Every structure is written in C-alpha cells, then in structure tokens.
Amino acid sequence: MTDAAVDLVGVDSAAELIGLDLGELLSQEDAVCRVPGGAVVRPVSWPHVVEPRLLVTLLVEVSDLVSPLGELPAELRGWPLELQRFARVGAYPLRDAQRQAKIGTWEWDPTTGAMWLSELLRELIGVPTGEPFNLDDFLRGIHPEDRERVRTALTGLIERDHNLVVEFRMLLPQERVFRVHGTAMRLSGEPFALVGTAQDVTEQRRPEQGEEEQPTRDEVTGLLDRTAALGEIARLDADPRADAAVLCCGIDNFKRVTISLGGHEAGDELLAALARRLQDGVPDGCAVVRGSGEDEFVIFCPDVAAVGGLGELTGRVSGLLRTTVPVHGHLIQVSAAIGVAVRGANATSGADLLRFANAAMVEAEGKGGAGQVAFAGPATMAAADWQLPLEERLREALHEDGLELHYQPLVAADGTILGAEALVRWHYPEHGPVSPATFLPVAERGGLLRDLDRWVLRTALREAAGWRLPDGGGPLIALNLAELVPGDADFVGVVESVVTEAGIDWHRIILELVESDLVDLRPRARGGMRELAERGARFAIDDFGTGYSSLGRLKELPAQIIKIDRRFVAAVEQDTADFAVTRAIVDMARAMGRWCVAEGVETASQVSILSALGVEFYQGWAFSPAVPAERFRELLADSALPPPER
C-alpha cells in the first residue's frame, strides 16, 4: 500500500489495512466503489510482473467525474447503463489542491467516442457545462502539429496495459500546454472506459527569465527524453574530478519481440515496463534517460563511489533489465547488452562518456548471448571516435550511389551457376575498402540500415534484370534484408515498387531473412510473405540452426530455401556434432520440400560430404568469392564454374 493510497482511503497508516479483504475495503454503491475516506474510486488490477499469482491493484480516484444527484445530464443519456448509474452517484468535492494545480479529470468511452469532463477541465479548455463532448471535439482543440500524436497515444491506450503520459498544445490563448495522463480501465477482459487527468502546465513549461527550463520527458516511458541527456552531460561536467560513469543499455532481441507480438505497441509496452523498473531501482543520484535508439536506455552516474562502486552499479542495472515482463498477454523474458564508460585519461567529458558507452554497448551486443556487458577500453574508444565521420561518409555514399555490390555465385555441386547473392561493399576514398564488419555496425548505430536495405534492393534488381544465362534464362538474385522485414507496414509495398521499377521476373528473386526475424511471426507478417511468394518470389532462411529453429515454425513459413550456417559447414569434416546437425537440417529440408544451400564452402572435401548428405546448392570460395558485377557477367557467359580440386 503506497502513501498515496493510505491518504486516499483515509486511514493513518498502511498497517491498519494489513489483512483486510479488498472487498471489505471497497464498498459497492450503485456500481461505484467508495473507500472509507469517502472518495469514489475505480479499481484496476493486473498480475504482478515477477510473481503472476499476486495481483497488483491500482485505485484511481474519479470523485470529481460524478455528477450531482438529480437529473441525468443530457450528454450522458446515450451512454452505456453502467456509466449512467455511475454518473448518478452523489458528487465528491473537488479538492483545492487539484484546482490550484490546474488538474482536471476525464473519462472516455471508446465504443461511442463520448467524453465526460470534470467541471475544472471544462473551465481549463473552455467547454460550457452540459455541452455534449466527444473525442473528435477534444482533438479539434489541439494544435494541428500535435493532434495526430495525441490521437495515436489515446487510441493506443485501448491495446495497452500501462499508463499514458503525453504533452500537447491546445488552441487557447498563448497555445497553452497540457500534460495528459491516462489509464485503460477494463471489466471482464474487455475495454470499458479510459480515465485520466489533464493538467495545464503552461506556466511550468515557461520559466521565468534567468530560470532553467524543466527537462522534457519521453511520451512512451515517462523518462527524461533524449534532449534531456544534454542536461545530464552538463551535470557530469560540473564536477570533472568525480568518478562519473555512463551506462548504455540495449534490449536484447527487441526487434524480434516487437515484430512477433504485434509491432510498435508491444515494443512501447515493454519499454514502459522496463523504464519503471529502472526508475525505481537505480541508486539515488543516478538519472535514467531514454536513449537515441528505439530500444535503448542511458544511466548517468555522477559519482560511482557514492553508489557502491562500478561493479555494484553495473550489476544492479543488469539485474533490473534481466526480468520477465507481461506484453500483450505473453510473459517475455528480457535482458540487455550494457556498455559502460568511466571517467579516465581518455574520457573526461560527459559527451565522451556517452559516446564511449554507446560504442561499448555495440561491442556487448556483438559478443553473443543474452545480458552481455562490455567496458569501454582503448580500442572501443577509438571505434567511437570513428563513428561520426564514418556515419557521415556512409550517409553520403548511400545518397550518391557511392557503394558497390559484389555477387557471390550460387552453384550446383558440379559448378553450374544458378544465380548469385548480392553483397554490399564500400570503398572509402581516403582509406580504401572498408569491411562490412566495420561499416554495418556504423549503419546500425546511425539508423541507416533501412536506407541501406532499400539501396541494395534497388541496385541489385536493376543490375540483375539484364543478366542472362547462355540458354537465355534469367539467373536467380538473392538479397539480404537487415531492417526491412516482414511485419513492417511498408514491407510488401517497398518490394513491389522496386520490382516493378527494375522490370525483373518475380520468380528470379530470393529474399534472405535471418532466422531470428522469423520467430513467432504475426499474421500480418506471414501474410506479407505469402503475398510475395504467390507472385513468385522465394524466401530463404539465412544462418539456419543458429537461432530459434523449430520444425513447426518452419512448416508454417512460406520459406522455400534453408541456408546452412557456415559454422556447421566449416567443421563438418572433423566435428561429429556439426556433422549430425547438418545432416538433421538437410533431412528436415528434404522432408518438407525445401532447397538446401550450404554457405561458406571452402574445400572439395566439404562439397563431397555435403553432396552425400543431400545438399543441392553451394556458395563459397571453393567455387568463387564474391566478384564485381562485370566479372559476374563474364562468369555467367560460361554458365558453369570449375568444381573445386581435391
């Protein structure tokens, strides 16, 4: 029982309530719950995050929403009977504190669109008493630049189980600023009503001359937002002698969870739950900020010694983010990759610490496994120093066609060329070739992967449209997609438009997706894949056997090709376990009518063993490395590559 709940109930301490049955506490009067203190409340309950057998109950005071005894207001006569009964209950006085703080309350019935506003809220936004009011009326009073954002936030509450916090401007004198809080209320598992508060925070957001403006907060998590990170950096710089630290935390497999559970709403729900854990659990003196990436949090600690040392701080943050969270009715186990940077000879400013912690987080993500932690050392700091200039030049290369595609042949065991996989290459003018292992993480940190996917798709299909085999047929073209994947709203549309622009036959296209992108696909994602497959495109599961392999999942996916990961291929001659896994993958693919492609084939012995197991197609240096487009055209003219020498 929180202190706020104790005050609401009207007792002296929480001890008085221990052992009391909740039904005894909440007296039911004509469909409304009252607590001993006299307030009218709505109870909201949900399972405890860690122990689902426990129930967490939130008491939402709605005293000022009820109307006086007597005639039912005209605006409520069309409401559901439940709300009509609720509205007839006697009014509870609006607290002076709410009026002084300019806080009004609201309730919205999503089935009808009708809204019920408290008297004070009507005063604040200029709606006459008794005038019918609905969500569209409310939205029309919002500044056009903020309107759609507020609509999305409010309607999204219907699907969420966490609170809403959103700020916006009303079309009132001086564009008054409001902060709205909302909570989804459910009865019998169905959306019933949404209630919340709206506060006029115009004066709070307009500091007096010489005063600092209050930091803004992120709408999804309620944390300090990305712009507030500048203030936290300044706080670290205020005492350059203290042992400051910055921790950057990226949620493991966040993209997979988001796609598999229904998109951005599921991601927002997960982030909000983790944000609450961090806010409640980090040591005093530390600040939690929403990071620059969609799945990132940043913890600023101005004095590591004051919180028990770096090990204590890192361990606590890692533990807070290694948990089980209910998301859209599913219990999801999560963890985070954490990058840590501490003040030292090479990192003195807060900005340096943030850059180096972010680079260390990327390093932690690359270690593999869940919940990895990496500390920024000299090599990490050097990589961070390269990030911004490399990102800038990579962005220029994308917009100016400064990248290049090489093509690795896809062949049969006898060397017959069937097609090729497009692989992106970058020649940095000042430094020569840059390895994909270097620039792809730069693209990911800079938010460029989606642009890179589009560039590869457009360029590869345009070049492949002109390829011809000696018999006149068109070879296959395979493309890896990193960010543009099934489940995205524009996935099908983007692929369709590029294929149409290139003028290439759908049957020649293979879209490669890593296995983790295909786990627990939602109906929309599977539908998108089937739609393209019906047109003739093929899907390949890349790196098969390293992620979330499942016979059932493979059976339901419209994926025609399985690519055996190079790690199994490399040791298939010596390692009995890798041999057994490879044989199992081939047998599974054959039983389900799928093709099998072995990646990273380097020797004639590997080809011989894999061929005996039933592998039909190959990629690797045993036949050919990835080559420039002109060289691949020359290989096509011969139609076949010489088989590897024994």
Secondary structure as UniProt FT lines:
FT   HELIX           3..9
FT   HELIX           14..17
FT   TURN            18..19
FT   HELIX           22..25
FT   STRAND          27..29
FT   TURN            30..31
FT   STRAND          32..34
FT   TURN            36..37
FT   STRAND          40..47
FT   TURN            52..53
FT   STRAND          55..61
FT   HELIX           63..65
FT   HELIX           74..76
FT   TURN            77..78
FT   HELIX           81..88
FT   HELIX           96..101
FT   STRAND          103..108
FT   TURN            110..112
FT   STRAND          114..117
FT   HELIX           119..125
FT   TURN            129..130
FT   HELIX           135..140
FT   HELIX           144..156
FT   HELIX           157..159
FT   STRAND          164..170
FT   TURN            173..174
FT   STRAND          177..187
FT   TURN            188..189
FT   STRAND          190..200
FT   HELIX           202..205
FT   TURN            209..210
FT   TURN            219..221
FT   HELIX           226..228
FT   HELIX           229..237
FT   TURN            240..241
FT   STRAND          245..251
FT   TURN            252..253
FT   HELIX           254..260
FT   TURN            261..262
FT   HELIX           264..281
FT   TURN            284..285
FT   STRAND          287..290
FT   TURN            294..295
FT   STRAND          296..301
FT   HELIX           305..307
FT   HELIX           310..321
FT   STRAND          323..327
FT   TURN            328..329
FT   STRAND          330..334
FT   STRAND          336..342
FT   TURN            345..346
FT   HELIX           350..366
FT   STRAND          373..375
FT   HELIX           378..399
FT   TURN            400..401
FT   STRAND          403..412
FT   TURN            413..414
FT   STRAND          416..428
FT   TURN            429..431
FT   STRAND          432..434
FT   HELIX           436..445
FT   TURN            446..447
FT   HELIX           449..464
FT   TURN            465..466
FT   TURN            470..471
FT   STRAND          476..480
FT   TURN            486..487
FT   TURN            489..490
FT   HELIX           491..502
FT   HELIX           506..508
FT   STRAND          509..514
FT   HELIX           515..518
FT   TURN            519..520
FT   HELIX           523..535
FT   STRAND          538..544
FT   HELIX           551..556
FT   STRAND          561..564
FT   HELIX           566..570
FT   TURN            571..574
FT   HELIX           576..591
FT   TURN            592..593
FT   STRAND          595..598
FT   HELIX           604..613
FT   STRAND          617..618
FT   TURN            621..623
FT   STRAND          627..628
FT   HELIX           629..638
//
